[in-house]
Structure formats: structure tokens, C-alpha cells
């Protein structure tokens, strides 16, 4: 209970800090939605030139971008602040975090919980809801559970990628661009049917790293389509297991990184 009160105090302080500048908060709230909006617009513009991309229609592609955007926006709001770890390491602010009797990672996430990104989450789930309406899904109990679980699993997966990429700062402070290639690059990768990518690129990102199970495989299961690339139908229901595996890897990498850290300048 003591830890929960401490976390609640951190969250409350962050909320009061953000809301003390209400105009700025509203402007950032609306502005932060832009990235997700442009993700959807890009897909729509692409399909104006052709009725199908990679063997999928616009409605089917919007389902994929909806699953991806909803999960990524939720992860970015809850976990995205860990990207600032490189700044905390450089300035020594991480030292103050480590001397408190609380786990370091939850503290870092609550030090600047970006409530200004909340509208992105709303928009992402709105796109997902619209995509469900656009597609004629034959609803079964398994698919109902899948449409609920998939965005949450995607958020856990992307959150794990955020933690893994940020942990590079323990060894390489200026690692931000490499980390962004896997976080924001992964979001872009999952916004399209993976059939549009080359075999080698697809094997690495979709299967070896698990990005293909964020939106593409669940979308196939929801649509009742066989995978053009040959994976069995059960692959569409593996997103929670893939997210769990990613979270386990993130936990190990974080533990190694935090033990490697000595102090600022180390």
C-alpha cells in the first residue's frame, strides 16, 4: 500500500504540473494526435492509386492500421516516457531515482506520464472501431476475445520494444535514433500487410522479431482469411504469447542494464 501511495503521489504531481498550463496542454493534446492521423491518411492515399495492396483491400488494411495504431498509441502514452532515459543518464537524474525505495522503471514512467497523448489513444481505438464496421466479420466468441485482447497485446509488445531500445542508453547515451528505428519504425511496419515487404525483411521483422503478430496475423484471424504466406490459422491468436515473450526479454535487458549502470558519466 505504501508503494501504491507513492506512485499515486508521483502521478498526481505530474497531472497537476501538466494541467497548470491548460492552454499548452490542450494544444499538445490535439497536436499529438497528428502522427496517428497521418498514419491512417497515408494508407488511404496509397489505396487511391490501386484497389489492392499486397492482396488486401482498403477496409482490410484499415483494420491492420487500426489494431497497430490503437496498441502503439496506448504503449506510447503509458511507456513512451522511457525514451527519456538517455537524458536522465546524461544529467544524473537517474541517480536520484535509484536511491528511492521504489523500483526504478515505474518511477521513470510516472515522472512524465504524457497525458497529452491521450487523444491519440482515443483516435486509435476510433479507427479500430471504424475498421470493424467497414469489414464484414463473422463474429464468434474467439474473435470477440481477439478484438479485445489484440490492442492490449500490441500495447504490451510496443511497450517492451520501448524499454529494450531505451535500455541501450546504459551503454550508449546517444542511441536514440537506433531505438526509434524499432519503436516508430515498428509501428510503420505493422501498419501495412506484411505481404508488401521482401522475404528477407519480412523474415527478420515480422517473424524473428514478432512484429507480424501485432496486427497482420490477428487481422487475418478476424477476417477469416488464410495467410498468403502459409502460416496456420492459429497464428492469428498468438499475439498475447508474442507480447509476453517480448515483455520477458525487456525485463531481462532492463535488469542487465540497470545493474550495469554505476552513476552519471559511467
For each residue, the residues with C-beta under 8 A, 3 or more apart:
1: 4 5
2: 5 6
3: 6 7 102
4: 1 7 8
5: 1 2 8 9
6: 2 3 9 10 102
7: 3 4 10 11 102 106 110
8: 4 5 11 12
9: 5 6 12 13
10: 6 7 13 14 107 110 111
11: 7 8 14 15 110 113
12: 8 9 15 16
13: 9 10 16 17
14: 10 11 17 18 110 111 112 113 115
15: 11 12 18 19 113 115
16: 12 13 19 20
17: 13 14 20
18: 14 15 21 25 115 116
19: 15 16 22 25
20: 16 17
21: 18 24 25
22: 19 25 26
23: 26 27
24: 21 27 28
25: 18 19 21 22 28 29 115 116
26: 22 23 29 30
27: 23 24 30 31
28: 24 25 31 32 116
29: 25 26 32 33 115 116 118 119
30: 26 27 33 119
31: 27 28 34
32: 28 29 35 114 116 117 119 120
33: 29 30 36 37 119 120 123
34: 31 37 38
35: 32 38 39 120
36: 33 39 40 69 73 120 123 124 127
37: 33 34 40 41 123
38: 34 35 41 42
39: 35 36 42 43 65 68 69 187 188 191
40: 36 37 43 44 62 65 69 127
41: 37 38 44 45
42: 38 39 45 46 191
43: 39 40 46 47 58 61 62 65 191 192
44: 40 41 47 48 58 62
45: 41 42 48 49
46: 42 43 49 50 53
47: 43 44 50 51 53 57 58 61
48: 44 45
49: 45 46
50: 46 47 53
51: 47 57 58
52: 55 56 57
53: 46 47 50 56 61 192 193 196
54: 192 193 194 195 196
55: 52 193 195 228
56: 52 53 60 61 64 193 195
57: 47 51 52 60 61
58: 43 44 47 51 61 62
59: 62 63 131 134 135
60: 56 57 63 64 135 193 219 223 225
61: 43 47 53 56 57 58 64 65 192 193
62: 40 43 44 58 59 65 66 127 130 131 134
63: 59 60 66 67 128 131 132 134 135 215 219 222 223
64: 56 60 61 67 68 190 191 192 193 215 216 219
65: 39 40 43 61 62 68 69 127 131 191 192 215
66: 62 63 69 70 124 127 128 129 130 131 132
67: 63 64 70 71 128 131 150 151 154 190 214 215 218 219
68: 39 64 65 71 72 154 187 190 191 214 215
69: 36 39 40 65 66 72 73 123 124 127 128 187 191
70: 66 67 73 74 121 124 125 127 128 151 154 155
71: 67 68 74 75 124 150 151 152 153 154 155 157 158 214 215
72: 68 69 75 76 124 154 155 158 187 190
73: 36 69 70 76 77 117 120 121 123 124
74: 70 71 77 78 121 124 151 152 154 155
75: 71 72 78 79 80 154 155 156 157 158 159 162
76: 72 73 79 80 114 117 120 158 162
77: 73 74 80 113 114 115 117 118 120 121
78: 74 75 109 113 155 159
79: 75 76 82 109 158 159 162 163
80: 75 76 77 83 114 117 162
81: 84 108 109 111 112 113 114
82: 79 85 105 108 109 162 163 166
83: 80 86 162 165 166 176 179 183
84: 81 87 88 108 112
85: 82 88 89 94 108 166 167 169
86: 83 89 90 166 169 173 174 175 176
87: 84 90 91 93
88: 84 85 91 92 93 94 97 108
89: 85 86 92 94 169 170 173 261 264
90: 86 87 173 264
91: 87 88 264
92: 88 89 95 96 263 264
93: 87 88 96 97
94: 85 88 89 97 98 104 108 261 264
95: 92 98 99 263 264
96: 92 93 99 100
97: 88 93 94 100 104 107 108 111
98: 94 95 104 258 261
99: 95 96
100: 96 97 107
101:
102: 3 6 7 106 107
103: 106 107
104: 94 97 98 107 108 258
105: 82 108 109 163 254
106: 7 102 103 109 110
107: 10 97 100 102 103 104 110 111
108: 81 82 84 85 88 94 97 104 105 111
109: 78 79 81 82 105 106 113
110: 7 10 11 14 106 107 113
111: 10 14 81 97 107 108
112: 14 81 84
113: 11 14 15 77 78 81 109 110
114: 32 76 77 80 81 117
115: 14 15 18 25 29 77 118
116: 18 25 28 29 32 119
117: 32 73 76 77 80 114 120 121
118: 29 77 115 121 122
119: 29 30 32 33 116 122 123
120: 32 33 35 36 73 76 77 117 123 124
121: 70 73 74 77 117 118 124 125
122: 118 119 125 126
123: 33 36 37 69 73 119 120 126 127
124: 36 66 69 70 71 72 73 74 120 121 127 128 151
125: 70 121 122 128 129 151
126: 122 123 129 130
127: 36 40 62 65 66 69 70 123 124 130 131
128: 63 66 67 69 70 124 125 131 132 151
129: 66 125 126 132 133
130: 62 66 126 127 133 134
131: 59 62 63 65 66 67 127 128 134 135
132: 63 66 128 129 135 137 147
133: 129 130
134: 59 62 63 130 131
135: 59 60 63 131 132 222 223
136:
137: 132 143 222 223 224
138: 143 224
139: 143 144
140: 143 144
141: 144 145
142: 145 146 237
143: 137 138 139 140 146 147 221 222
144: 139 140 141 147 148
145: 141 142 148 149
146: 142 143 149 150 218 221 222 236 237
147: 132 143 144 150 222
148: 144 145 151 152
149: 145 146 152 153 239 240
150: 67 71 146 147 153 154 215 218 239
151: 67 70 71 74 124 125 128 148 154 155
152: 71 74 148 149 155 156
153: 71 149 150 156 157 214 239 240 242 243
154: 67 68 70 71 72 74 75 150 151 157 158 190 214 215 239 243
155: 70 71 72 74 75 78 151 152 158 159
156: 75 152 153 159 160 243 244 246 247
157: 71 75 153 154 160 161 210 213 214 239 242 243 246 247
158: 71 72 75 76 79 154 155 161 162 183 186 187 214
159: 75 78 79 155 156 162 163 247 250
160: 156 157 163 164 243 246 247 249 250
161: 157 158 164 165 182 183 186 246 250
162: 75 76 79 80 82 83 158 159 165 166 179 183
163: 79 82 105 159 160 166 167 250 253 254
164: 160 161 167 168 182 249 250 253 254
165: 83 161 162 168 175 178 179 180 182 183
166: 82 83 85 86 162 163 169 179
167: 85 163 164 170 250 253 254 256 257
168: 164 165 171 172 175 178 179 257
169: 85 86 89 166 172 173 175
170: 89 167 257 258 260 261
171: 168 175 257 260
172: 168 169 175
173: 86 89 90 169
174: 86
175: 86 165 168 169 171 172 178 179
176: 83 86 179 180
177: 180 181
178: 165 168 175 181 182
179: 83 162 165 166 168 175 176 182 183
180: 165 176 177 183 184 185
181: 177 178 184 185
182: 161 164 165 178 179 185 186 209
183: 83 158 161 162 165 179 180 186 187
184: 180 181 187 188
185: 180 181 182 188 189
186: 158 161 182 183 189 190 205 209 211 214
187: 39 68 69 72 158 183 184 190 191
188: 39 184 185 191 192
189: 185 186 192 194 197 205 206 211
190: 64 67 68 72 154 186 187 211 212 214 215 216
191: 39 42 43 64 65 68 69 187 188 215
192: 43 53 54 61 64 65 188 189 196 197
193: 53 54 55 56 60 61 64 196 216
194: 54 189 197 202 206 211 212 216 229
195: 54 55 56 228 229
196: 53 54 192 193
197: 189 192 194 201 202 205 206
198: 201 202
199: 202 203
200: 203 204
201: 197 198 204 205
202: 194 197 198 199 205 206 207 212 229
203: 199 200 206 207 208
204: 200 201 207 208 209
205: 186 189 197 201 202 208 209 211 212
206: 189 194 197 202 203 209 210 211 212 216
207: 202 203 204 210 212
208: 203 204 205
209: 182 186 204 205 206
210: 157 206 207 213 214 242 245 246
211: 186 189 190 194 205 206 214
212: 190 194 202 205 206 207 216 217
213: 157 210 216 217 218 235 238 239 242
214: 67 68 71 153 154 157 158 186 190 210 211 218 239 242
215: 63 64 65 67 68 71 150 154 190 191 218 219
216: 64 190 193 194 206 212 213 219 220
217: 212 213 220 221 227 231 235 236 238 239
218: 67 146 150 213 214 215 221 222 236 237 239
219: 60 63 64 67 215 216 222 223 236
220: 216 217 223 225 226 227 233 235 236
221: 143 146 217 218 224 233 235 236 237
222: 63 135 137 143 146 147 218 219 236
223: 60 63 135 137 219 220
224: 137 138 221
225: 60 220
226: 220 233
227: 217 220 230 231 232 233 235
228: 55 195
229: 194 195 202
230: 227
231: 217 227 235
232: 227 235
233: 220 221 226 227 236
234: 237 238
235: 213 217 220 221 227 231 232 238
236: 146 217 218 219 220 221 222 233 239
237: 142 146 218 221 234
238: 213 217 234 235 241 242
239: 149 150 153 154 157 213 214 217 218 236 242 243
240: 149 153 243 244
241: 238 244 245
242: 153 157 210 213 214 238 239 245 246
243: 153 154 156 157 160 239 240 246 247
244: 156 240 241 247 248
245: 210 241 242 248 249
246: 156 157 160 161 210 242 243 249 250
247: 156 157 159 160 243 244 250 251
248: 244 245 251 252
249: 160 164 245 246 252 253
250: 159 160 161 163 164 167 246 247 253 254
251: 247 248 254 255
252: 248 249 255 256
253: 163 164 167 249 250 256 257
254: 105 163 164 167 250 251 257 258
255: 251 252 258 259
256: 167 252 253 259 260
257: 167 168 170 171 253 254 260 261
258: 98 104 170 254 255 261
259: 255 256
260: 170 171 256 257
261: 89 94 98 170 257 258 266
262: 266
263: 92 95 266
264: 89 90 91 92 94 95
265:
266: 261 262 263
